[in-house]
């Protein structure tokens, strides 16, 4: 018996076969049959959000860490009353007969292969952000989804924020006048995991976790959850956190992608601990106006720490600061007073997943909040910003051809070579 089957039959005690799963009742049969690939922190967040809708049954879970896998199966069984089957290989999960949708909660280096494999099966997909690790993967994923015609939602849950919707309304109504510049930032001091090289946990298949990405020596600071600040897996704070604000700006302003990118920064205080900049300033030149991103992962950040996480819209009539649950508007002119609007959005993630579940049930893509095309543009924007940083050069983007122009060194970073026997998807 090989290790995979041993895990399935002995460690997890599952009885479902690869090609079928048990049905408990006719009522349950009416629920959407979904699977989860990646049962770590956020994979379980989105799966529990799906279960909250009351419209799904999780029939299978896949993870390359047996502890995550067993914990995920146990938790889902408590929540829904039936026990999902467990797999290490996501291809086996996708082979389950009757599987209707899949949630992808793995790190970005795995998104493209798992997403495209699900498209080839005609399965509907909820995938966490960023869409892909690199730009060309995202293009291949869009092509696969168009060919499949399946329903796809990407995890930009801040599109559910009532505060950001109000900001869109204020800007569209002309309250700010013409917006000439936009700023965005998330300053914070990260709590870093141990960065000393060591053996991975016995439960974790580190080679499989790394997948098509480079296989670095294991340390907790680049593994579960902490991978976000590692260049080879998460690609840094701008790609991991900044992407939310970039997507929100695009949503509010109806922007496409920038025409050019220029990013500078460095490792000021966290050198030797992380491999992406702890200090960054990126100028994203959209056709309508520039967007300036900045982050500092040290000190106090903004002079007013309440403004450390949010977006600034600089209009001719007023400046608007927007965050998940609050807007602050300052009209132009003397003796004006700030207007503070507390606008709560308590279930952004749950509502975002519910949109996907409803779209799958109704077979109606119009119910989606973030299409793959939108997700590609937001993901590519931050990826191109990091390419500018990594090449210390201006990056120019041809939106029609979807490529970098007049910069060979930067263009080469649109597609990272895959490791070993892994094969990049074709565009």
C-alpha positions as CSV (number, residue, x, y, z in Angstrom):
1,X,0.0,0.0,0.0
2,X,1.5,3.4,-1.0
3,X,1.6,6.4,1.3
4,X,-1.3,8.2,-0.3
5,X,-3.7,5.2,0.2
6,X,-2.4,4.6,3.6
7,X,-3.3,8.2,4.6
8,X,-6.7,7.8,3.1
9,X,-7.6,4.4,4.6
10,X,-5.7,4.3,7.9
11,X,-5.1,7.9,9.1
12,X,-8.4,9.3,8.1
13,X,-10.6,6.2,8.1
14,X,-12.4,7.3,5.0
15,X,-14.5,4.7,3.2
16,X,-15.4,6.7,0.1
17,X,-13.9,5.5,-3.2
18,X,-12.1,7.8,-5.6
19,X,-15.0,7.9,-8.1
20,X,-18.0,8.1,-5.8
21,X,-19.2,9.2,-2.3
22,X,-22.0,8.1,-0.1
23,X,-25.4,9.9,-0.1
24,X,-27.1,10.2,3.2
25,X,-30.6,11.4,2.3
26,X,-32.6,12.8,-0.6
27,X,-32.6,16.2,1.1
28,X,-28.8,16.3,1.2
29,X,-28.7,15.2,-2.4
30,X,-30.3,18.6,-3.2
31,X,-27.3,20.4,-1.8
32,X,-24.3,21.4,-3.9
33,X,-21.5,18.8,-3.6
34,X,-18.3,20.7,-3.1
35,X,-14.7,19.9,-2.3
36,X,-11.9,21.8,-0.6
37,X,-8.3,21.9,-1.9
38,X,-6.0,23.3,0.9
39,X,-7.4,22.8,4.4
40,X,-5.3,25.3,6.2
41,X,-6.4,28.6,7.8
42,X,-8.1,30.3,5.0
43,X,-9.2,27.2,3.2
44,X,-11.3,26.4,6.2
45,X,-12.6,30.0,6.5
46,X,-14.1,30.0,3.0
47,X,-15.4,26.4,3.5
48,X,-17.2,27.3,6.7
49,X,-18.6,30.4,4.9
50,X,-20.0,28.0,2.3
51,X,-21.5,25.8,4.9
52,X,-23.2,28.8,6.5
53,X,-25.3,29.2,3.4
54,X,-27.0,25.9,4.2
55,X,-26.9,25.0,0.5
56,X,-23.7,22.9,0.3
57,X,-22.3,19.6,1.5
58,X,-18.5,19.2,1.6
59,X,-17.9,15.8,0.2
60,X,-14.1,15.8,0.1
61,X,-11.1,17.6,1.4
62,X,-7.5,17.5,0.0
63,X,-4.3,18.6,1.7
64,X,-0.6,17.6,1.7
65,X,-0.4,18.0,5.5
66,X,-2.1,15.1,7.2
67,X,-2.7,17.1,10.4
68,X,-4.5,19.8,8.4
69,X,-6.4,17.2,6.5
70,X,-7.7,15.3,9.5
71,X,-8.5,18.5,11.4
72,X,-10.4,19.8,8.4
73,X,-12.4,16.6,8.0
74,X,-13.2,16.4,11.7
75,X,-14.4,20.1,11.8
76,X,-16.5,19.8,8.7
77,X,-18.1,16.6,10.1
78,X,-19.1,18.4,13.2
79,X,-20.6,21.2,11.2
80,X,-22.6,19.2,8.7
81,X,-23.1,15.8,10.3
82,X,-21.5,13.8,7.5
83,X,-17.8,13.0,7.1
84,X,-16.0,14.1,3.9
85,X,-13.5,11.8,2.3
86,X,-9.8,12.8,2.4
87,X,-7.1,13.0,-0.2
88,X,-3.6,14.1,-0.6
89,X,-3.7,14.4,-4.4
90,X,-6.1,17.1,-5.7
91,X,-6.6,15.2,-9.0
92,X,-8.3,12.4,-7.1
93,X,-10.6,14.8,-5.4
94,X,-11.5,16.3,-8.8
95,X,-12.3,12.8,-10.1
96,X,-15.2,12.4,-7.7
97,X,-18.4,11.6,-9.5
98,X,-21.0,14.3,-9.0
99,X,-18.6,16.9,-7.6
100,X,-20.1,20.3,-8.6
101,X,-17.8,22.9,-7.1
102,X,-14.4,23.3,-5.5
103,X,-12.9,25.8,-3.1
104,X,-9.2,26.4,-3.7
105,X,-7.4,27.7,-0.5
106,X,-3.8,26.7,-1.3
107,X,-0.8,29.1,-1.6
108,X,-0.5,31.0,-4.9
109,X,2.1,28.7,-6.5
110,X,-0.6,26.0,-6.7
111,X,-3.5,28.0,-8.0
112,X,-3.0,27.7,-11.7
113,X,-2.6,24.0,-11.9
114,X,-5.5,23.2,-9.6
115,X,-7.8,25.8,-11.1
116,X,-7.1,24.7,-14.7
117,X,-7.5,21.0,-13.8
118,X,-11.0,21.9,-12.3
119,X,-11.9,23.8,-15.4
120,X,-11.0,20.8,-17.5
121,X,-13.5,18.8,-15.4
122,X,-16.2,21.4,-15.9
123,X,-16.3,22.1,-12.1
124,X,-17.3,25.5,-10.7
125,X,-14.6,27.2,-8.7
126,X,-14.1,29.6,-5.8
127,X,-10.4,30.5,-5.7
128,X,-8.5,32.6,-3.2
129,X,-6.6,35.7,-4.2
130,X,-4.2,36.4,-5.8
131,X,-5.5,34.7,-8.9
132,X,-2.1,33.2,-9.7
133,X,1.6,33.5,-8.7
134,X,2.6,35.1,-12.0
135,X,1.0,37.1,-14.9
136,X,1.1,34.4,-17.5
137,X,-0.5,31.8,-15.2
138,X,-3.4,34.2,-14.8
139,X,-3.7,34.5,-18.6
140,X,-3.8,30.7,-18.9
141,X,-6.4,30.5,-16.1
142,X,-8.7,33.0,-17.9
143,X,-8.4,31.0,-21.1
144,X,-9.3,27.8,-19.3
145,X,-12.3,29.3,-17.6
146,X,-13.6,30.8,-20.9
147,X,-13.2,27.4,-22.6
148,X,-15.0,25.6,-19.8
149,X,-17.7,28.2,-19.3
150,X,-17.8,27.4,-15.6
151,X,-18.8,29.7,-12.8
152,X,-15.7,31.3,-11.2
153,X,-15.5,33.6,-8.2
154,X,-12.1,34.9,-6.9
155,X,-11.7,35.8,-3.2
156,X,-11.8,39.6,-3.2
157,X,-14.3,39.8,-0.4
158,X,-13.9,43.6,0.1
159,X,-16.2,44.0,-2.8
160,X,-18.8,43.2,-0.2
161,X,-17.9,46.2,2.0
162,X,-20.8,48.6,2.5
163,X,-18.3,51.4,3.2
164,X,-16.5,50.9,-0.1
165,X,-19.9,50.8,-1.9
166,X,-20.8,54.1,-0.3
167,X,-17.4,55.5,-1.4
168,X,-18.2,54.5,-5.0
169,X,-21.6,56.2,-4.7
170,X,-20.0,59.5,-3.4
171,X,-17.4,59.6,-6.1
172,X,-19.9,58.8,-8.9
173,X,-22.3,61.4,-7.7
174,X,-19.5,64.1,-8.0
175,X,-19.3,64.8,-4.2
176,X,-15.5,64.8,-4.5
177,X,-15.4,66.5,-7.8
178,X,-12.7,65.1,-10.2
179,X,-10.3,62.7,-8.4
180,X,-6.8,63.6,-9.4
181,X,-4.8,61.1,-7.3
182,X,-5.4,58.1,-5.1
183,X,-3.2,56.8,-2.3
184,X,-3.4,53.4,-0.6
185,X,-1.4,51.9,2.3
186,X,-1.3,49.2,4.9
187,X,1.4,49.9,7.4
188,X,1.9,47.3,10.1
189,X,4.6,45.4,12.1
190,X,4.4,41.7,11.3
191,X,5.0,39.0,13.9
192,X,7.4,36.7,12.2
193,X,7.7,32.9,12.7
194,X,11.0,31.2,13.3
195,X,13.3,31.6,10.3
196,X,15.9,29.1,11.2
197,X,16.3,26.1,8.7
198,X,14.9,22.9,10.2
199,X,13.1,19.7,9.2
200,X,9.4,20.2,8.3
201,X,6.7,18.8,10.5
202,X,6.3,15.0,10.1
203,X,2.8,15.5,8.9
204,X,3.8,17.9,6.0
205,X,5.0,16.8,2.6
206,X,7.2,19.8,2.0
207,X,8.1,18.8,-1.6
208,X,4.4,18.6,-2.5
209,X,3.6,21.8,-0.7
210,X,6.2,23.7,-2.7
211,X,4.8,22.1,-5.9
212,X,6.0,23.9,-9.1
213,X,7.7,26.7,-7.1
214,X,11.3,26.4,-6.0
215,X,11.8,24.0,-3.1
216,X,13.5,26.1,-0.4
217,X,14.9,24.8,2.8
218,X,12.0,24.6,5.3
219,X,11.6,27.0,8.1
220,X,8.3,28.0,9.8
221,X,8.6,31.6,8.5
222,X,7.9,30.4,4.9
223,X,5.5,27.6,5.6
224,X,1.8,27.5,6.6
225,X,0.3,31.0,6.9
226,X,3.7,32.7,7.0
227,X,4.5,32.2,3.2
228,X,3.0,35.6,2.3
229,X,6.3,37.5,2.9
230,X,8.5,34.9,1.0
231,X,9.2,35.9,-2.6
232,X,9.0,32.4,-4.0
233,X,5.5,31.7,-2.6
234,X,3.6,34.8,-1.5
235,X,5.6,37.6,-3.3
236,X,5.3,40.0,-0.4
237,X,3.0,42.4,1.4
238,X,2.0,44.4,-1.7
239,X,0.8,41.2,-3.5
240,X,-0.8,39.6,-0.4
241,X,-2.4,42.6,1.3
242,X,-2.1,45.5,-1.1
243,X,-4.0,43.6,-3.7
244,X,-7.2,44.1,-1.7
245,X,-6.9,47.9,-1.9
246,X,-5.9,47.8,-5.6
247,X,-8.9,45.7,-6.4
248,X,-11.1,48.0,-4.3
249,X,-9.8,51.1,-6.2
250,X,-10.4,49.4,-9.5
251,X,-13.9,48.5,-8.4
252,X,-14.8,52.0,-7.1
253,X,-13.3,53.9,-10.0
254,X,-14.1,51.4,-12.8
255,X,-10.4,51.3,-13.7
256,X,-8.7,48.8,-16.0
257,X,-5.0,48.3,-15.6
258,X,-2.2,50.9,-15.3
259,X,-0.2,51.9,-18.3
260,X,3.1,51.9,-16.4
261,X,4.6,51.0,-13.0
262,X,7.5,52.3,-11.0
263,X,8.3,50.8,-7.6
264,X,11.1,51.5,-5.1
265,X,11.9,50.3,-1.6
266,X,13.9,47.7,0.2
267,X,14.5,45.6,3.3
268,X,15.2,48.2,5.9
269,X,14.6,46.4,9.2
270,X,13.7,42.8,8.3
271,X,16.7,41.8,6.2
272,X,17.6,38.1,6.7
273,X,14.1,37.4,8.0
274,X,11.9,37.9,4.9
275,X,12.7,38.1,1.2
276,X,10.3,40.8,0.1
277,X,10.4,44.6,0.8
278,X,9.4,45.8,4.2
279,X,9.3,49.3,2.7
280,X,7.7,50.0,-0.7
281,X,6.4,52.9,-2.7
282,X,4.8,52.0,-6.0
283,X,3.4,54.4,-8.5
284,X,0.7,52.8,-10.7
285,X,-0.1,55.1,-13.6
286,X,-3.7,54.4,-14.6
287,X,-5.0,56.3,-17.6
288,X,-7.5,58.3,-15.4
289,X,-5.1,59.2,-12.5
290,X,-2.1,57.8,-10.7
291,X,-2.4,55.4,-7.7
292,X,0.4,55.6,-5.2
293,X,0.9,52.5,-2.9
294,X,3.1,52.6,0.2
295,X,3.8,50.3,3.1
296,X,6.2,50.3,6.0
297,X,6.5,47.2,8.1
298,X,8.3,49.0,11.0
299,X,7.8,52.0,13.2
300,X,4.3,53.6,13.5
301,X,3.5,53.9,9.9
302,X,1.3,56.9,9.4
303,X,1.5,59.9,11.8
304,X,-2.2,59.1,12.5
305,X,-2.2,55.4,13.1
306,X,-6.0,55.2,12.5
307,X,-5.1,55.9,8.8
308,X,-2.6,53.0,8.5
309,X,-4.9,50.8,6.6
310,X,-7.0,52.4,3.9
311,X,-7.4,54.3,0.6
312,X,-7.2,58.1,0.1
313,X,-9.2,59.6,-2.8
314,X,-7.9,63.2,-3.5
315,X,-10.6,65.1,-5.3
316,X,-10.9,68.8,-6.2
317,X,-13.9,69.3,-3.8
318,X,-13.0,66.9,-1.0
319,X,-10.6,64.2,0.2
320,X,-12.1,60.9,1.2
321,X,-10.4,58.2,3.3
322,X,-12.0,54.8,2.9
323,X,-11.5,51.6,5.0
324,X,-13.5,48.4,5.5
325,X,-16.0,49.9,7.9
326,X,-15.4,53.7,7.9
327,X,-15.3,56.7,5.6
328,X,-13.8,60.1,6.6
329,X,-14.5,63.0,4.2
330,X,-12.8,66.4,4.4
331,X,-14.3,69.1,2.1
332,X,-12.0,71.5,0.5
333,X,-11.9,75.1,1.8
334,X,-11.4,76.9,5.1
335,X,-13.2,76.1,8.3
336,X,-14.6,72.8,7.0
337,X,-15.2,69.9,9.3
338,X,-14.5,66.3,8.7
339,X,-17.5,64.0,8.2
340,X,-17.1,60.5,9.7
341,X,-19.3,57.7,8.5
342,X,-19.2,54.4,10.3
343,X,-20.6,51.9,7.9
344,X,-20.3,48.3,9.1
345,X,-19.9,45.2,6.9
346,X,-19.8,42.3,9.4
347,X,-19.9,39.4,6.9
348,X,-17.9,40.4,3.9
349,X,-16.3,36.9,3.5
350,X,-19.5,35.0,4.2
351,X,-21.5,37.2,1.7
352,X,-18.8,36.8,-1.0
353,X,-18.9,33.0,-0.7
354,X,-22.7,33.1,-0.7
355,X,-22.7,35.0,-4.0
356,X,-20.7,32.2,-5.5
357,X,-22.9,29.5,-4.0
358,X,-26.0,31.3,-5.3
359,X,-24.5,31.7,-8.7
360,X,-23.7,28.0,-8.9
361,X,-27.2,27.1,-7.8
362,X,-28.8,29.4,-10.3
363,X,-26.2,28.9,-13.0
364,X,-26.1,32.7,-13.3
365,X,-22.8,34.4,-13.6
366,X,-24.4,37.8,-13.1
367,X,-24.7,37.0,-9.4
368,X,-20.9,37.0,-9.1
369,X,-19.0,39.9,-7.4
370,X,-15.6,39.3,-8.8
371,X,-15.1,37.6,-12.2
372,X,-11.8,36.0,-13.2
373,X,-11.2,38.9,-15.7
374,X,-11.4,41.4,-12.8
375,X,-9.3,39.2,-10.6
376,X,-6.6,38.9,-13.3
377,X,-6.4,42.7,-13.7
378,X,-6.0,43.3,-9.9
379,X,-3.6,40.4,-9.6
380,X,-1.5,41.4,-12.6
381,X,-1.4,45.0,-11.3
382,X,0.4,44.1,-8.1
383,X,2.5,41.4,-9.8
384,X,3.8,44.0,-12.3
385,X,4.4,46.4,-9.5
386,X,6.7,43.8,-7.9
387,X,8.4,43.2,-11.3
388,X,9.2,46.9,-11.4
389,X,10.7,46.6,-7.9
390,X,12.7,43.5,-8.6
391,X,14.1,44.9,-11.8
392,X,14.6,48.4,-10.6
393,X,13.0,49.6,-13.8
394,X,9.9,51.3,-15.2
395,X,7.5,48.7,-16.5
396,X,5.1,49.6,-19.4
397,X,2.0,47.5,-20.0
398,X,0.2,46.9,-23.3
399,X,-3.3,46.1,-22.2
400,X,-4.4,45.0,-25.6
401,X,-1.6,42.5,-26.0
402,X,-1.4,41.8,-22.3
403,X,2.3,42.0,-22.1
404,X,5.2,44.2,-21.0
405,X,6.8,46.3,-23.7
406,X,10.3,47.7,-24.2
407,X,11.7,45.9,-21.2
408,X,13.1,42.4,-21.9
409,X,14.4,41.8,-18.3
410,X,11.0,42.6,-16.8
411,X,9.0,40.7,-19.5
412,X,11.0,37.5,-18.5
413,X,9.4,37.7,-15.0
414,X,5.9,37.4,-16.3
415,X,6.3,33.6,-16.3
416,X,8.4,31.8,-13.7
417,X,10.0,28.5,-14.7
418,X,8.4,25.5,-13.1
419,X,10.4,23.1,-11.0
420,X,11.2,19.5,-11.9
421,X,8.5,17.6,-13.8
422,X,5.8,20.2,-13.3
423,X,4.7,21.8,-16.6
424,X,3.5,25.3,-17.0
425,X,0.0,25.6,-18.4
426,X,-0.2,26.9,-22.0
427,X,-1.7,30.3,-22.7
